[in-house]
Amino acid sequence: MTAETRIHPETGEILRRDVRPVEFSFKGEKFTVNMPGRYPDDNDNEIFAYEDLQVSERALEQLQARREINSAETDFGLDNVALA
């Protein structure tokens, strides 16, 4: 076993350090993040360290900011324009 591998505490599978695309959803929107973590060969039962989760947290913050910008654009759309 190397420093890059671990045993899954529940399944006993060997987990290998890797970066893989992981899809998340937030308020009806989906986004994919290249997530570092420890993954078994079958891609189920992955484990993320605190540092790994910071990657998805930053992506979620960006998605929230994008939603706020889109919401602000809607608030200042044609409904708020006085037509002559």
N, C-alpha and C positions, 0 to 999 in steps of 0.2 A: 504494500500500500504506500503510495507516495503522498506528499503534501497536497497534491491536486486531487486526491480521491478520498472519499469518506464512505462509511457504511450508513445507509438510511436507518434511523433509529427504530422505525416501525416495520419496514418491509425486509430489511437486511440486504437490500440491493446495493451494489456499488454505485456511488455517485461520483461523477467526474466534473471537474470545473470546466465550464463552457459558457459561451454567450449564444443565446438562441432568441428568435423572435417570439414574443409572448403578447397575446392580444388582451387588452383591458377594455372595459366599457365604463362610461360615466355619463349619467343622465341621457341615455339613449345614443350617445356617440361612442364609437369604437376607435381605439388607437392601438397601434402595435409598437412595442418597444423592444430593442435588442437588449435583453436582460442577462446580465451575468448571474451565475448561480451554480448550484451543483445539481446535475441532472443524471437520472438513470438512463440506460440505453433506450427504454421504451417511451421516454419523454413524459411520463406521468410521475407524480410524487416528487417533484423537484423541491429543493430547499434553498431559500434565499437568506443570506446574512443581512444584517442591518445595512451594511455598506451597499449591498446589491439593491436593496429596496429604495435607496436614495435615487437610483436611476428612474424607477417608475414614479417616484414622488415628484421629481423634476418634470417629467412628461405630463403628469396630472396637473401640475401648476400651470404649465404652458397651455393645456387644454382649457382650464378654467379661465385663464386670461383671454384666450381666444373667444370663449363664449361670452365673456363680459364685453369685449370689443364689439362682437356681433350684436349683442343686446343693445349697446349704446347706439350703434348705427341704426337699429330699428327704432329706437326712441326718437331719433332725430331724422326720421325718414319723411316721406311726403305728407304724412298726417300732420306734421308740425309746420308745414310751409303755407304761408298765406298766399293764395292765388289772387291775382288782380283781375 
